[in-house]
Amino acid sequence: MHCRSSPTARRAWHCPKPRCSPSRAAIDSRRAIAGRAALSTICARDANAALIVSDLPIHAVLPDLLAALREDTGAVLVAPPGAGKTTAVAPALIGEDWCAGQVIMTSPRRLAARAAAERMAELLGEPVGRTVGYTTRLDTKQSAATRILVVTEAILVNRIVADPELPGVSAILFDEAHERHLDGDLGLALALESRAVLNEKLRLLVMSATIDGARFARLLGGNARVIESEGKAHPLEVRWLGTRAEVSLEDAMSDAVLTALRETEGDLLAFLPGVREIERVRERLEARLGGVPVLPLHGQVEPAAQRAALRRDTEGRRIVLATSIAETSLTLDGVSVVVDSGLARQPEFDRAAGRTHLVTVAASQAATAQRAGRAARQGPGVAYRLWNEASHAGRPAFSAPEVETADLAPLVLTLAEWGTSDPQELEWLDPLPEASLAAARSRLVQLGALDGDGRITDRGRSIAALPLDPVSAAAILSAARHGAVQQAARMMLLLQERGLGGRSEDLAQRLSRWNGDRSNRATASRRLADGWAAKAEKLVTERSDGPHDPAIHLALAAPDNIAKARGGEQWLSAGGRGFRLDPASCLARAQWLVIGDAQGKAKDARITAALALDERDIEEHCAHLIERRSMFRWNEDAGRVEARREKRLGGILLSSAPEPDPDPEELREFLMQRALEHLDDLLPQDLLARARFLGIEAFSPDALRESAPLWLTPLLDGRRDLFVERDRLVASLTGLLDWESSQRLEKGAPRHFTSPAGTTHAIDYTGDDAPSVELRVQAMFGCDRQPLIGRTPLLLKLTSPAGRPIQSTRDLPGFWRGSWAEVAKDMKGRYPKHRWPDRPWEELPSLKTKNAFARSAKSD
């Protein structure tokens, strides 16, 4: 171990008497003392820091934690906010015998990663970058002497994928694991795989204040123990301010901050969902307060300003307005009051739209507990909440893991590069949603990053080599092939880093402003983007002249995001989605855009970043995306097909004209689909009913749909309507039957019934009472038996001479001898000119009147 520690601390690590055999408890105690000594840096230069750190609650459990990691390669540390886990554990580990290499600690956010490294370095009395360093996307400070490296979760993922064996790494600490970011879960899954296959001595430690330690311990496997620290509890008072629907969030938060300032002492930390709300509250407070610093704290703030918000360097009170970035990992000096809006903004991926947008949600109970705890980290505190106590139980207990809501395309591509085509093969705390995985694979196949079997392609390896989402990486690689890589890389970074170059929707305008910005953040961002560009140029082997406008390359990588104005503030994308653009935007006069970012519901999302496109560029460079085809529409009024020749870019109609000579096969296919959708209207139902009566399967609905190409296709040739002649339709259908089935249909389900009077009547097989026939009662005179269809009695629907119903029966003899007498009596009064005999079964059948019947009998 190499640290600036006291002789006492050094002796705790190296016993001067090798022959002694101290107890395990004594050794653990000595190691814990050494860890504290290494961390507190007992030196004259910073004695106060040593005193503060040595009193951290985490030190009470450090011996147990160190013992757990000596006995097994995994452990879980559950410690409340302020216990000291972020700054105390890693320094304690580097003195362990098994820890010859580096300790990597992940942090969910760049600000927290840098702050944690700076704090540990300060406590060691060293500049950051020596024993303790950090690496984030925009900044890095480390050296060959760095033993503790704090990184963001995405940086860890890239490092493991680049070298799965993790040479020189002894331990990985996953801090604030409760936040369950996608990169955090992925990094843990990869680390577990690396430990299992390549680096079996690698220690994995999961740390958080609010997690189910047992679940994580089971995931870590082996005999992983859960170590819990009780922490140091300072009194915390919660005051419920309630909600006021008629008051805007910004006004309510401003009023709450002023109330808290009147009622309390100490610095104040206010939690708001996003940067926009922070700026609006800041404007209101600065207008109403004089001399009280109002400091923003979020990812877009310059590092120097972030440090000013974290450290108390001035006299008097101060107000810090923060996003959820200040929930965990960070201690804000002097804060004893928290005002919580109760809202959080989180990314949510819309699978149907293929886009991630930010949504404002109610913060979980765990998150609000973390926020309130900021007030009591250094002493008694007060937390004000802008909601009712009664509604608090209705909030979700924890925030949903990002694996449930995020775009999984980056994860799927990372694992494909790792060598896993099925992400479910890895160890996850929660299973990955299959629908999200399928959508991710589909998009990656469209980008050419994966083949049809889910294996990574050469193009996919190039995309994965850039530390960006697949679409942004694909756009940069496309630009590199055509000599426009620097502008494209910078444009993609603008989509990643909010606030750079201002907040205009026009990315070109933001790029111009950013290129002229000489701030540290802007300079570091340009350096990062230029690094991407240089890497992309090395990855590209083929080059050609082509478009230099980065808008074209973004459009080629994300063609669904090409959008066309359709009047007012409405836009339609090639993916078929509707968007809104502020009419006051400088992009509002453009006719075409490629959308880089949009927020809100996918159905009507607000465009927040885009580039103008020229239609000629689309025609030239996106020609392979434009489809020309005949389109068919059914005209209900005319009852026929209308054909048009259309040119489309996805869901955007570029042109349309009547098609006088459509492709016959395409037309027939359209008519076929229309016919199948309205098959009941087309088919002769009487024929189908006869077949159904006999159980002829060939005429069942499912069978007819399946055989439609045989019997229906010939009927549609040369047509634009479905008015097929009945005889042709019946002939085509009966052509499906073999000779035996055809004979069975004709004989077993005759179409007509001939009455005793010689009249012919259609038999109805369609009704619930089928088979049935309707005829005048006189036509059945002289018949004393029930007619049958096969073995089924034919329902006789007997009518009067005027065709009005008299009786329906399947028992004619019973009717004659039963209710006929009453019927005849009634009929004699209504139709006196007709015969109504008492014994009709003995009468001759005839529809004639009494006189006509008598004359005919005489002539006979």
Buried (B, 14 or more C-beta within 10 A) or exposed (E): BEBBBBEEBEBBBEEEEEEEEEEEEEBBBBBBBBBBBBBBBBBEEBEEBBEBBBEBBBBBBBBBBBBBBBEBBBBBBBBBBBBBBBBBBBBBBBBBEEBEBBBBBBBBBBBBBBBBBBBBBBBBBBBBBBBBBBBBBBBBBBEEEBBBBBBBBBBBBBBBBEEBEBEEBBBBBBBBBBBBBBBBBBBBBBBBBBBEEEBEEBBBBBBBBBBBBEBBBEBBBEEBBBBEBEBBEBEBEBBBBEBEEEEEBBBBBBBBBBBBBEEBEBBBBBBBBBBEBBBBBBEBBEEEBEEBBBBBBBBBBEBEBBBBBBBEEEEEBBBBBBBBBBBBBBBBEBBBBBBBBBBBBBBBBBBEBBBBBBBBBBBBBBBBBBBBBBBBBBEEBBBBBBBEEEEBEEBEEBBBBBBBBBBBBBBBBBBBBBEBBEBEEBBBBEEBBEEBBEBBBBBBBBBBBBBEEBEBBEBBBBBBBBBBBBBBBBBBBBBBBBBBBBBBBBBBBBBBBBBBBEBBBBBBBBBEEBEEBEEEBBEBBBEBBBEBBEBBBEBBEEEEEBBBBBBBBBBBBBBBBBBBBBEEBEBBBBBEBBBBBEEEBEBBEBEBBBBBBBBBEBEEBBBBBBBBBBEEBBEEBBEEBBEEBBBBEBEEEEEBBBBBBBBBBBBBBBEEEEBEEBEEEBBBBBBBEBBEEEBEEBBEEBBBBBBBBBEBEBBBEEBBEEBBEEBBBEBBEEBBBBEBEEEEBBEBBBEBBEEEBBEBBEEBBBEEBEBBBEBEBEBBBBEEEBBBBBBBBBBBBBBEEBBEBEEEBBBBBBBBBEEEEBBBBBEBEEBBBEEBEEBBEEBEEEBEEBBBBEEBBEBBBBBBBEEEBEEEEEEE
